[in-house]
Amino acid sequence: MDYIAKGTQAEVYKDGYKAIKLFKNNISKDEIEYEVNLQKEAYEFGLPVPKIYGLIEIDNKIGIVMDHIEGVPVGNIVLEDMSRSEEYLIKTIEVQKYS
């Protein structure tokens, strides 16, 4: 697995054509399953989100296995130009609302 990124709740790795979001130990399985269900609903609704394949356990940590999608995370784009953060937020909402 190749390391991709780190957030407040998890680290993300690339494994072939899949990504694995590996959560920190302080995140409960219920919280992770809730996120999985939201992501599956978004995918089934046709939003541009990765397809979820299920959960995995690695080194006593729970992870979500999903499609790996090439691109730059929205958070990185916002951090590069905070003066446009409101514009980016509006575009993100529009994608979710009208997709």
Backbone bond lengths (Angstrom), bond angles and torsions (degrees), N, CA, C in turn:
res aa  C-N    CA-C-N  psi(-1)  N-CA   C-N-CA  omega(-1)  CA-C   N-CA-C  phi
1 M - - - 1.456 - - 1.522 109.21 -
2 D 1.304 115.23 140.93 1.458 121.53 177.97 1.529 109.69 -107.03
3 Y 1.315 115.88 130.17 1.461 121.95 178.38 1.530 109.80 -65.37
4 I 1.340 116.77 135.20 1.468 121.49 177.43 1.523 111.31 -112.26
5 A 1.349 116.13 -54.66 1.463 119.09 -172.90 1.523 110.90 -159.33
6 K 1.331 114.63 167.26 1.459 121.59 178.64 1.516 108.32 -133.30
7 G 1.332 115.98 136.39 1.456 121.87 175.53 1.511 109.95 -123.55
8 T 1.320 116.56 -169.94 1.459 120.12 -178.52 1.524 112.56 -72.10
9 Q 1.353 117.02 -26.66 1.457 119.90 -176.88 1.526 114.18 -108.60
10 A 1.328 117.19 -19.29 1.462 118.50 -171.64 1.521 112.25 -158.56
11 E 1.331 113.90 167.92 1.462 122.29 169.82 1.516 106.99 -114.23
12 V 1.330 116.55 148.31 1.461 120.89 -178.37 1.521 108.90 -117.24
13 Y 1.327 114.80 135.42 1.456 122.56 -179.25 1.528 109.57 -126.29
14 K 1.313 115.82 152.96 1.458 121.56 173.86 1.519 107.88 -105.16
15 D 1.332 115.21 133.27 1.455 121.48 178.62 1.526 107.19 -134.39
16 G 1.317 116.80 90.68 1.463 120.62 -174.48 1.519 110.39 68.38
17 Y 1.324 116.44 -124.24 1.463 121.13 179.14 1.522 112.29 -92.86
18 K 1.312 116.26 6.60 1.458 121.40 -177.90 1.531 110.07 -113.09
19 A 1.326 114.56 157.38 1.459 121.77 172.63 1.519 107.47 -117.37
20 I 1.310 116.11 147.35 1.454 121.32 176.92 1.526 107.83 -124.98
21 K 1.326 114.76 118.29 1.464 121.53 176.15 1.518 105.95 -94.99
22 L 1.323 116.50 105.62 1.462 123.15 -174.16 1.531 109.27 -100.35
23 F 1.327 115.38 113.10 1.460 121.30 -173.39 1.518 112.78 -80.82
24 K 1.316 114.61 152.22 1.456 121.05 175.15 1.524 108.38 -69.12
25 N 1.323 116.88 158.08 1.462 121.86 -175.41 1.525 113.94 -64.95
26 N 1.321 118.48 -19.41 1.464 119.67 -178.46 1.538 112.66 -83.72
27 I 1.317 118.02 0.06 1.464 122.17 177.52 1.532 107.41 -95.60
28 S 1.330 116.50 125.60 1.463 120.17 -175.27 1.527 111.47 -76.13
29 K 1.325 114.70 156.66 1.462 120.37 177.97 1.527 110.51 -61.79
30 D 1.334 117.28 -35.04 1.470 120.95 177.83 1.527 111.12 -61.86
31 E 1.336 116.86 -42.07 1.463 120.76 178.26 1.527 110.96 -63.79
32 I 1.318 116.16 -40.45 1.463 121.42 -179.64 1.527 110.07 -67.44
33 E 1.326 116.99 -44.58 1.463 120.34 178.32 1.527 111.46 -63.18
34 Y 1.332 116.99 -35.46 1.466 121.15 176.19 1.535 109.61 -61.69
35 E 1.324 117.05 -45.17 1.460 120.83 178.28 1.527 111.09 -62.94
36 V 1.336 116.71 -41.86 1.465 120.98 177.88 1.519 110.38 -58.30
37 N 1.322 116.70 -46.87 1.464 120.61 -179.16 1.526 112.15 -63.32
38 L 1.326 117.61 -40.90 1.469 120.53 177.40 1.522 110.81 -62.87
39 Q 1.325 115.99 -43.48 1.468 120.94 -178.98 1.532 110.50 -65.09
40 K 1.332 116.87 -41.50 1.463 120.34 178.37 1.525 111.10 -62.75
41 E 1.323 116.60 -42.23 1.468 120.58 178.06 1.522 110.73 -62.73
42 A 1.325 116.68 -43.24 1.468 120.37 179.69 1.523 110.24 -62.23
43 Y 1.332 116.76 -41.67 1.468 121.40 179.35 1.526 110.57 -64.42
44 E 1.316 115.99 -46.43 1.467 120.59 -179.80 1.525 111.83 -65.19
45 F 1.326 116.79 -27.94 1.463 121.93 177.97 1.526 111.59 -77.41
46 G 1.324 116.00 -12.38 1.457 120.36 177.88 1.511 115.48 98.14
47 L 1.324 116.94 9.39 1.468 119.29 177.64 1.529 109.49 -72.48
48 P 1.331 116.59 151.57 1.469 120.14 -177.89 1.531 112.49 -77.55
49 V 1.327 115.60 72.92 1.463 122.33 179.25 1.528 108.36 -125.42
50 P 1.326 117.74 158.75 1.467 119.75 179.48 1.532 112.07 -65.95
51 K 1.320 115.22 147.78 1.461 121.01 173.87 1.529 108.43 -74.30
52 I 1.331 116.69 136.69 1.458 122.79 179.70 1.530 109.30 -93.82
53 Y 1.342 116.00 135.27 1.457 121.20 178.44 1.522 112.95 -106.87
54 G 1.313 117.31 -17.57 1.460 119.78 177.74 1.505 112.52 141.43
55 L 1.322 114.12 -169.87 1.459 121.45 -179.22 1.522 110.06 -102.97
56 I 1.334 115.04 156.02 1.456 121.90 178.78 1.526 106.99 -143.51
57 E 1.323 117.08 152.95 1.460 120.69 174.53 1.523 109.09 -117.38
58 I 1.329 115.40 126.39 1.461 122.40 179.41 1.526 107.84 -133.70
59 D 1.311 117.24 124.69 1.471 122.26 179.50 1.524 111.93 50.72
60 N 1.323 116.44 45.13 1.474 123.53 178.80 1.529 113.10 64.01
61 K 1.316 117.07 21.02 1.466 121.67 176.02 1.519 108.18 -119.33
62 I 1.332 115.69 143.87 1.460 120.58 179.57 1.520 108.80 -92.42
63 G 1.318 114.95 138.27 1.460 120.12 179.48 1.518 111.75 -132.77
64 I 1.313 115.03 158.91 1.459 122.50 175.29 1.522 107.53 -105.46
65 V 1.333 116.34 128.16 1.459 121.53 176.58 1.522 107.64 -97.09
66 M 1.330 116.56 127.11 1.457 121.60 -176.58 1.520 110.12 -147.68
67 D 1.329 115.88 169.63 1.458 119.79 173.80 1.520 109.49 -61.40
68 H 1.337 115.80 143.66 1.459 120.02 172.50 1.524 107.47 -91.60
69 I 1.307 116.39 127.44 1.459 121.43 179.48 1.520 107.63 -116.65
70 E 1.325 115.76 123.70 1.464 120.39 178.89 1.522 109.81 -68.85
71 G 1.302 116.10 142.90 1.456 120.19 176.82 1.512 110.69 154.02
72 V 1.294 114.79 -178.37 1.455 122.26 179.67 1.525 107.49 -106.39
73 P 1.320 118.14 128.66 1.466 119.63 177.86 1.526 111.75 -59.27
74 V 1.326 115.47 142.31 1.462 120.88 -179.18 1.527 110.53 -56.44
75 G 1.325 116.35 -39.29 1.467 119.82 179.69 1.520 112.46 -58.26
76 N 1.326 117.40 -38.50 1.464 120.80 178.39 1.519 111.09 -66.07
77 I 1.335 115.97 -39.69 1.464 120.32 179.59 1.522 110.32 -63.79
78 V 1.319 116.31 -43.20 1.467 120.93 179.87 1.522 110.09 -63.64
79 L 1.325 117.62 -44.01 1.465 120.56 -178.63 1.519 112.54 -63.66
80 E 1.334 117.44 -27.96 1.459 120.58 178.65 1.524 112.30 -70.41
81 D 1.330 117.08 -27.81 1.468 120.50 -178.02 1.528 109.48 -148.65
82 M 1.331 115.48 79.64 1.464 121.14 -177.03 1.527 112.58 -61.71
83 S 1.325 117.77 -22.07 1.466 119.65 -179.91 1.529 111.33 -65.75
84 R 1.349 117.26 -17.98 1.471 121.11 179.96 1.526 112.17 -107.61
85 S 1.333 117.70 14.83 1.465 120.88 -175.07 1.525 112.30 -60.58
86 E 1.327 117.83 -38.38 1.471 120.13 178.71 1.527 110.44 -64.19
87 E 1.319 116.95 -41.81 1.473 121.65 177.78 1.526 110.68 -60.54
88 Y 1.330 116.63 -44.49 1.465 120.39 179.93 1.527 111.32 -65.02
89 L 1.323 116.25 -39.13 1.461 120.44 179.01 1.530 110.31 -63.02
90 I 1.312 116.59 -44.35 1.470 121.02 178.81 1.527 110.66 -61.84
91 K 1.326 117.36 -43.89 1.476 120.46 179.15 1.522 111.18 -63.09
92 T 1.329 117.17 -40.06 1.463 121.16 179.07 1.527 110.02 -62.44
93 I 1.307 116.87 -43.53 1.468 121.16 178.78 1.522 110.11 -64.66
94 E 1.327 117.93 -41.10 1.460 121.08 179.36 1.519 111.70 -62.20
95 V 1.336 116.92 -41.17 1.469 120.28 178.70 1.523 109.49 -61.42
96 Q 1.318 116.51 -43.81 1.460 120.63 -178.87 1.526 111.19 -69.70
97 K 1.308 116.08 -36.46 1.475 120.42 -175.59 1.511 112.67 -76.41
98 Y 1.325 117.78 -37.74 1.462 120.50 -171.41 1.520 114.40 -108.85
99 S 1.321 117.98 1.85 1.473 119.64 179.39 1.511 110.52 -82.20
